[in-house]
Amino acid sequence: MSLTKTLPACLALSFASLAAFAADGPPPPSVSQPSGINLGGTSFYDGFAGPPGLTHQTYLKFSTASSIRTNGGKKNGAFDDPKINVITMINQLSYYSPDTFAGGAHLGWSLLVPVVSLDGDFGDNGAKLKDNATGLGDVTVGPQVQFDPIVDASGRPVFVQRMAFDTILPTGKYDKHKDLNPGSNYFSLNPYWAATWMPAPRWEVSWRLNYLYNFKNDDPASSSAQFFEGQSVRDTQSGQSAWANFTASYEVFPTVSVGINGYYFRQISDDKVNGNTLTDSREKVLGIGPGLFWKITEDKAFWLNTYKETGVENRSRADYQVQVRYVHTF
């Protein structure tokens, strides 16, 4: 069995983002994208899946941030020496059927269950955000269609893809009196298309294109009273977003590949508060760094991915992120 045929589909968790706070006067309502999105969570050979049947994956991700950025991408002066550390552990079960339809398509599903630890620390001379410690995050579940690889005349895989329609469920720990929560308290729809192209032996390029639609949060969280246009905040809705996870790697040894992994996230519509638009609220971030893949055996594999963020707007900026992933196919 080839290296790529043993690789399962993957989704991972990113840490909760933060809306911008004003440098003077009271802050506007805090509206964030869901904590369950897979920003940078996918990796090399993303379009491939393991053999038909059940696959278990474990992810461990650490992120640390020491700045919160404004709409202009500058450090937000409302905060004094912010530090936000997030540790996430995810268990994922995925399955796809050995039966095919439409010339090599397999029906399947995926379930991700995260546990998130949040630790926020802020200086004495600025705004402070309260964290909700450790708890269950938002579960992600959905159907998917995995396609058999397209092979060249020699039998080498050259292209493979998967389509999925995930739903992020508001199952996570949530306290409306805390600013940083493991859960988001609203539903989100997150369809994606993942693909891997192998233009030459030992080379791969992978991408996952995502779209996100968020429903209303009817019980917004904040450690202080929030007002918008002279009224108390009754509900919020994070704007729609689109982003791409991308990788390129080279197989330096028969079981080891090294390369570059990254993501580019852009919010494409403004947040809403009480049904009205919150201007200058769109988030943006580019993360990129080196990574490694190791095929341990035919049914076990290991990934290491690191990221550093730049071009950040309206959210906290991760100084660095490290993620390890282990997969076992039954």
C-alpha angles and dihedrals in degrees: 000000000000124000095251097050091067096058119105130211114268143202128174143185129260123199123260115279124220132224117235120271122214117250091223131031126010117333120254117245113294111240120174140183114252117280091227100071117119099236104170092344096120123076148178118343090014095160093062128083132195123258116299113288137049126339129186123202133183123200129190117188132179124192131177126188129186101178140047115212131218129222087274093053095250128126111277109243092205089079127068115209098329119196122185119180121185128185117187130187118188132187115198130190118191133174138181129184125247088223117095138204135182093028105310108347120137125199117225147145141223134210125191124189115187132191113201131197116197125191118177123181125180134182124253096249101063148035117311131212121207119222128214095221118220129347149119114309129213113297117231120207137163150132123270141187116222118196126210114250121267108234133199127233091281093053095253115143111244104168138014134166146184134199124203140176108208128184122203109216123208094239098124130110108276136178118180089209093060127076099209115050134171088224130053101210095225140078123253133189115218116178117175145178118218124189142168125205121193105195094177138005112292093011128103137176119191135182140176118201113202137191124193131198118182127201125214125291104219094188107043118198125235136144090220136041113278129205134184124192091345096310134099114259108258101169141356135202125198115225125254116270143191129197144165130221111201140181141177123189145168126216103237093175130017091263103026130072128180129191151115126306128186151145138218117203126187129174108222101193133036124259118255131223120192086349094303128110119263102212124221091018102122117124125220134176142161119203125183139162147131125295144181137212125199123186101208097181137337091281102030131065141168133208131191118192130176129186140187119194130225137163090043121173131178096356143068115285118229111226087201141342129202124192131181123188132189125190132193123186116207 
